[in-house]
Amino acid sequence: MRVIIIGSGLAGIISGKTIRELDRAAEVLIYGEEKYPYYPRPNLIDFLGGLIPQDKVFAFAEGWQERQRLEINLGQRIVKMNPEKPSVEIEGGKEIDGDYLILAAGAKPVVPPFAGLNKKGIFTLRTLDNALELLDFIQSGPEILVIGGGLLGLEIARALSMRGLSGVSIVEVFNRLLPRQLDEIGAKELQTKLEKMGIRFFLGKEVSQIIGNGSVNRVLFKDGQGVSAGAVIIASGVKPRTDLALTSGLKTSRGVLVDDYLRTSQSRVYAAGDVTEHRGKVYGLIPAAFDQARTLAYNLCGQNKKYEGTIPSNTLKVAGIYLTAIGMVTAEGNEYEIITKHIPESGIYKKLILKNEVVVGAIWLGTKQGVQEISRLIQSGKKVTRYKDEILEESFDFSRIFQE
């Protein structure tokens, strides 16, 4: 069996690695546009913040792919996919045939159509080259505006402030941070923590124009307010890279449509990771990409395994701040029960959402104690009826629930 994997990110590498675990004889060819070996994208934040050197960004030691017997071709872009053969065409015209294709093309940054995007000093952060270009540019110490108060925007801002840059600001169109991961209390608590670290916020503001004579020097909001900036980093989310799927006739919506076995609309083409849409959901999350890649590999190797979805889990990668949001974080309706614990003087905020006495969502801010247990609890579906009055205490022993 020969498998061609399009994309050398997490979904592509985990798909290939798992196929090798299940089939020692399979021929696995991975093609990636980037010239670098696989690295977890969260490592870019540590690199940006000066916490790790460039060589520590990468996931595997030299020689890993040879030991795994994976043929990984870097710096080679797939420009065409023929699902019926199946085959792919590499930039330059070479065609490669296989028995199966795996589309793991990932996602690309969303760049809203602001006026003035042609200025020097505007960046996104998706690749190692993006990070290297940004680090080179900010050596002069410009004021920096991050557009987007989501997880990535906050992580970028904090990483840059750790580099000693004092003029770091964030603009967010919503009136609070992390609207998809936090409720109002949690968002305010997080904002307070970040402001103490020197980060400024412009909330409920929408960018209209980036101004400058060739280079960025100011950003205007739609309400007429403006802020000085020598560099702008756009962190407005990502969207699936569906170009190859569209030109090859695969069915798409927001992402490439896959069934519960991670098959696309063509039986010999599978897909996993940020490029996919499963049961109407585009996850864009590392745990989902990992789950999909593993499940896909089992199915491709003849072991039927359903992908039932991934419970969303987000962790903020900001030094000194602990935040995890799992599953539902806001809920309306009589079928839900909400229990909270807020200790403002300690910066701790915990929230659980229950449905039929089962935890279906959580916010855990200001502490790591109990995070893994809460995640496991949500996965388990166990009822917490007897423990609701004490489960949010720092000293609570979760083993009492799991042993029942």
Buried (B, 14 or more C-beta within 10 A) or exposed (E): BEBBBBBBBBBBBBBBBBBBEEBEEBBBBBBBBBEBBBBBBEBBBBBBBEEBEBEEBBEBEEEBBEEBEBBBBBEBEBBBBBBEBBBBBBEEEEEBEBBBBBBBBBBBBEEEEBEBEEBEBBBBBBBBEBBBBBBEBBEEEBBBBBBBBBBBBBBBBBBBBBBEBEBBBBBBBBEBBBBEBBBEBBBBBBBEBBEEBEBBBBBEBBBBBBBBEEEBBBBBBEEEEBBBBBBBBBBBBBBBBBBBBEEBBBEBEEBBBBBBBBBBBBEBBBBBBBBBBBEEBBBBBBBBBBBBBBBBBBBBBEEEBEBEBBBBBBBBBBBEBBBBBBBBBBBEEEEBBEBBEBEEEEBBBBBBBBBEEBBBBBBBBBBEBBBEBBBEBBEEEBBBEEBBEEBBEEEBEBEEBEEE
